[in-house]
Amino acid sequence: MAPMGSSKLIALVLLPALLAPPMATAANSNLFRDYIGAIYNGVKFSDVPINPKVQFDFILAFVIDYTTATEPPSPTNGQFNIFWQNSVLTPSAVAAVKAGNPNVRVAVSLGGATVNNRPVFFNITSVDSWVENAVASLTGIVQQYGLDGIDIDYEQFQVDPATFAECVGRLVTTLKSSGVIKFASIAPYGNADVQRHYQALWARYGGAIDYVNFQFYAYGAGTTESQYVAFFDEQIANYPGGNILASFTTAVTTTSVPIGTALSACRTLQSQGKLYGIFIWAADHSRSQGFKYDTQAQALLANATSY
C-alpha cells in the first residue's frame, strides 16, 4: 500500500487521465440503439424486433429540465421531468424487456429540440445548482425506471461551451461514480454552435462519455454514400478516440439523408473496420414500416467480427 501522500499524487494524476478523451481507435462493434417514446403513438418495447446477436439499447426520449406549467414552457435549472410516453413505456415494461432480452439496456435522453413545439435551451441558474438538481432528479428517474444510462441531446444553448461542458461533465461523472448509470452518450450534429458545445465537453470530459450518437441524418437529402463516409471521418477527428455511431431516421422526410444511402455507407464503414454501431431516430416512426430498417441495421451489425 502506498503512503497517503503518494495515494493523493496518484489520484491527481489518474483523474485527468480518466476524464480526458480516450485515444483508442474505434473498431467494428455490434451496438444498435433505438430512440423511443417521443411521438406518443403508443409504440411499445415489445413491438420492436431485437436481434440476440447485437447489443441493443433503447433510449427513452426525453427527460427535459423544463415545466409546462407555464406558457410558454420554462426551464427548471436541472430539475428534470418526463416527456416520453411513460403511460406505455413504464417501469414494469422496462423490467420486462430487460428480463426477456439479456442483450437489452435502457437509457434516457436529456433535452431534445423542442417541448410543446417550443425550443428547448440548455439554461442554468448556476453550475453548482444545476448539477445538484440534475443529479438528484435524474437519480430518482433512473432508479424508478430501472435504467442503465443517459444520453445528452441538448441542441440549443443559452450558456457558453465551457459552462455546458462543466455542467454535463460533472453530471455524468457524478452519476457514474455513484453507480447510478453505467454508460453515457452524446448526440451532436453538424451545426457549428452545437459542435462547439459538444467538442468543449469532449475535450474536458471525453473519457467519461462512452458513445457519440452523431445525427448524420441531419445532413441534406442529396448526401451521397461517399459524402456520408467523409462526414463520419470528420467526426472521428472531431471526437478523437470516441466510439462514433452511424445513424439514420425512419421519419417520413424529404430533407434528411435517405435510409438506403445511410445503410450503404454503414456497409462501407464496416468494411473499413470503423462501424462501432448504428442508432435510429426513432422506433416510433419505424412501427408504421414494420421495423424493416431497424431489422436490417441489426442484421448488418450482427455480422461484425471484431467485437
C-alpha positions in Angstrom: 0.0 0.0 0.0 1.4 3.4 -1.0 1.8 6.1 1.7 -1.1 8.6 1.9 0.9 11.3 0.1 1.6 9.0 -2.8 -2.0 8.0 -3.0 -3.1 11.6 -3.3 -0.5 12.1 -6.0 -1.6 9.0 -7.9 -5.2 10.2 -7.7 -4.3 13.6 -9.0 -2.5 12.0 -11.9 -5.2 9.5 -12.7 -8.3 11.8 -12.5 -7.4 13.9 -15.6 -6.4 10.7 -17.4 -9.9 9.2 -16.7 -11.7 12.3 -17.9 -9.6 13.0 -21.0 -10.8 11.6 -24.3 -9.7 8.0 -24.9 -7.1 7.6 -27.5 -8.1 4.1 -28.8 -9.4 4.0 -32.3 -13.0 2.6 -32.6 -13.4 -0.6 -34.5 -16.4 -2.6 -35.7 -18.8 -3.5 -33.0 -22.4 -4.7 -32.7 -24.1 -1.8 -30.8 -27.6 -0.9 -32.0 -29.6 1.9 -30.4 -33.2 3.0 -30.9 -34.8 6.1 -29.6 -38.4 5.6 -28.4 -41.3 7.3 -26.9 -41.2 10.9 -28.1 -44.0 10.8 -30.7 -46.7 9.5 -28.3 -48.1 6.9 -30.8 -48.2 4.0 -28.4 -45.1 2.2 -29.6 -44.0 -0.4 -27.0 -40.7 -2.1 -26.3 -42.2 -5.4 -27.2 -43.2 -4.1 -30.7 -39.5 -3.7 -31.7 -37.6 -6.8 -33.1 -34.5 -7.5 -31.1 -31.7 -9.4 -32.7 -30.0 -11.5 -29.9 -26.6 -11.1 -31.7 -26.4 -7.3 -31.1 -26.0 -5.1 -28.0 -29.4 -3.3 -28.0 -30.0 0.0 -26.3 -33.5 1.6 -26.1 -33.2 5.3 -25.4 -36.3 6.9 -23.9 -37.0 10.4 -25.4 -37.0 12.6 -23.4 -36.5 14.0 -20.0 -36.2 17.8 -20.0 -35.5 20.3 -17.3 -38.5 22.3 -18.3 -42.0 22.7 -17.0 -45.2 23.0 -19.0 -46.9 24.7 -16.0 -46.1 27.9 -17.7 -46.9 29.1 -21.2 -44.5 29.0 -23.0 -42.7 26.2 -21.1 -39.9 27.4 -19.0 -36.6 26.0 -17.8 -36.3 24.4 -14.3 -32.5 24.5 -13.7 -31.7 20.8 -13.8 -35.0 19.5 -12.3 -35.9 17.0 -14.9 -39.4 16.0 -15.9 -40.5 13.0 -18.0 -41.7 13.8 -21.5 -41.6 10.3 -23.1 -44.9 8.3 -23.3 -44.5 6.9 -19.8 -48.1 5.6 -19.8 -46.8 2.9 -22.2 -43.1 2.8 -21.5 -43.5 2.1 -17.8 -41.1 0.8 -15.1 -42.7 -2.7 -15.5 -42.3 -2.5 -19.3 -38.6 -1.7 -18.8 -38.1 -4.6 -16.4 -39.9 -6.9 -18.8 -37.9 -6.1 -21.9 -34.7 -6.4 -20.0 -35.7 -9.7 -18.3 -36.7 -11.2 -21.7 -33.6 -10.0 -23.6 -30.3 -10.2 -21.8 -28.7 -8.1 -24.5 -31.0 -5.1 -23.9 -30.2 -2.0 -21.9 -32.4 1.1 -21.5 -31.2 4.6 -21.3 -32.9 8.0 -21.2 -32.1 11.1 -23.4 -31.8 14.6 -21.9 -33.0 17.7 -23.8 -34.1 17.2 -27.3 -35.0 20.0 -29.7 -38.5 21.1 -28.6 -41.1 21.0 -25.8 -44.7 21.7 -26.9 -43.3 22.8 -30.2 -41.1 25.5 -28.5 -37.3 25.3 -28.5 -35.5 23.6 -25.6 -32.5 25.6 -24.5 -29.7 24.5 -22.1 -30.3 27.1 -19.5 -28.9 27.3 -15.9 -29.1 29.5 -12.8 -25.5 28.4 -11.8 -23.3 25.5 -12.5 -23.4 24.1 -8.9 -27.2 24.4 -8.6 -27.9 22.9 -12.0 -25.6 19.9 -11.3 -27.1 19.4 -7.8 -30.6 19.4 -9.2 -29.8 17.3 -12.2 -28.1 14.6 -10.1 -31.0 14.4 -7.7 -33.8 14.4 -10.2 -32.1 12.0 -12.7 -31.1 9.6 -9.9 -34.8 9.4 -9.0 -35.9 8.8 -12.5 -33.2 6.3 -13.3 -33.8 4.3 -10.2 -37.6 4.4 -10.5 -37.5 3.0 -14.1 -34.5 0.7 -13.7 -32.5 2.5 -16.4 -28.8 1.9 -17.3 -27.5 5.1 -18.8 -28.1 8.6 -20.1 -27.8 10.4 -23.5 -27.2 14.1 -23.8 -29.2 15.7 -26.7 -29.4 19.4 -26.0 -29.4 21.2 -29.3 -29.8 24.9 -28.4 -27.9 26.8 -25.7 -28.1 29.9 -23.5 -24.6 29.2 -22.0 -21.1 29.2 -23.4 -19.4 25.9 -24.4 -17.2 25.9 -21.3 -20.2 26.2 -19.0 -22.1 23.4 -20.8 -19.0 21.2 -20.6 -18.7 21.7 -16.9 -22.3 21.1 -16.1 -22.8 18.0 -18.2 -19.3 16.6 -17.4 -19.9 16.9 -13.7 -23.3 15.3 -14.1 -22.1 12.3 -16.0 -19.1 11.7 -13.7 -21.1 12.0 -10.6 -23.8 9.6 -11.8 -21.1 7.1 -12.9 -19.1 7.4 -9.7 -22.2 6.8 -7.6 -23.2 3.8 -9.7 -26.5 5.3 -10.8 -25.6 4.8 -14.5 -23.2 2.5 -16.3 -22.8 4.5 -19.6 -23.4 7.9 -21.2 -23.6 9.1 -24.7 -23.8 12.5 -26.5 -25.9 13.3 -29.6 -24.4 16.2 -31.5 -24.9 17.0 -35.2 -23.3 19.1 -37.9 -24.2 22.6 -36.7 -21.3 24.9 -35.8 -22.7 26.0 -32.4 -23.7 22.5 -31.5 -20.3 21.2 -32.3 -18.6 23.9 -30.3 -20.5 22.9 -27.2 -20.1 19.2 -27.6 -16.4 19.4 -28.6 -15.8 21.5 -25.4 -17.5 18.8 -23.4 -15.4 16.1 -25.2 -12.1 18.0 -24.6 -12.7 18.2 -20.9 -14.8 15.0 -20.1 -14.5 12.8 -23.1 -13.1 9.9 -21.0 -16.5 9.7 -19.3 -18.5 9.5 -22.5 -18.9 6.0 -24.0 -20.6 6.7 -27.3 -21.2 9.5 -29.8 -24.6 9.3 -31.3 -23.9 11.6 -34.2 -27.0 12.7 -36.1 -25.7 12.1 -39.6 -29.3 12.2 -40.9 -29.3 15.9 -40.3 -27.2 16.3 -43.4 -29.2 17.0 -46.6 -31.2 14.6 -48.7 -28.7 14.9 -51.5 -25.9 13.4 -49.4 -24.1 10.6 -51.2 -22.7 7.5 -49.7 -19.1 8.8 -50.1 -20.1 12.1 -48.5 -21.6 10.2 -45.6 -18.4 8.3 -45.1 -16.4 11.6 -45.3 -18.7 13.2 -42.7 -18.1 10.1 -40.5 -14.4 10.5 -40.8 -14.8 14.2 -39.9 -16.4 13.2 -36.6 -13.6 10.7 -35.9 -11.3 13.7 -36.0 -13.7 16.0 -34.0 -14.2 13.4 -31.2 -10.8 11.7 -31.2 -10.9 8.2 -29.6 -14.6 8.3 -29.5 -17.0 5.4 -30.4 -18.9 7.1 -33.2 -22.2 5.6 -34.2 -23.7 5.9 -37.7 -27.3 6.9 -37.9 -30.5 7.4 -39.9 -34.0 8.5 -39.3 -37.1 6.5 -40.2 -39.3 9.6 -40.1 -41.0 10.4 -43.4 -38.9 13.3 -44.6 -37.6 14.9 -47.8 -34.8 16.8 -46.1 -32.7 14.1 -44.4 -30.1 11.6 -45.7 -32.0 8.7 -47.4 -32.1 5.4 -45.4 -30.6 3.5 -48.4 -27.7 5.9 -48.6 -27.0 5.6 -44.8 -27.1 1.8 -44.9 -24.8 1.6 -47.9 -22.4 3.9 -46.0 -22.7 1.7 -43.0 -21.6 -1.3 -45.0 -18.6 0.7 -46.4 -17.7 1.8 -42.8 -17.9 -1.8 -41.6 -15.7 -3.0 -44.4 -13.2 -0.3 -43.3 -13.4 -1.5 -39.7 -15.0 1.7 -38.4 -18.6 0.8 -37.8 -18.9 0.8 -34.0 -22.7 0.9 -34.1 -25.9 2.4 -35.6 -28.7 4.3 -34.0 -32.1 5.1 -35.4 -34.5 8.0 -34.8 -36.9 6.5 -33.9 -38.8 3.3 -33.2 -42.0 5.4 -33.1 -41.6 6.1 -36.8 -40.3 2.6 -37.6 -43.5 1.0 -36.4 -45.5 2.0 -39.5 -42.8 0.4 -41.7 -42.9 -2.9 -39.8 -39.4 -2.1 -38.3 -37.9 -3.0 -41.7 -34.9 -0.8 -41.3 -34.3 -1.5 -37.6 -34.1 -5.2 -38.6 -31.7 -4.5 -41.5 -29.4 -2.4 -39.4 -29.3 -5.0 -36.6 -28.5 -7.8 -39.2 -25.6 -5.7 -40.5 -24.2 -5.2 -37.0 -24.6 -8.9 -36.1 -22.1 -9.6 -38.9 -19.4 -7.5 -37.1 -16.3 -9.6 -36.5 -14.1 -7.5 -34.2 -16.2 -7.1 -31.0 
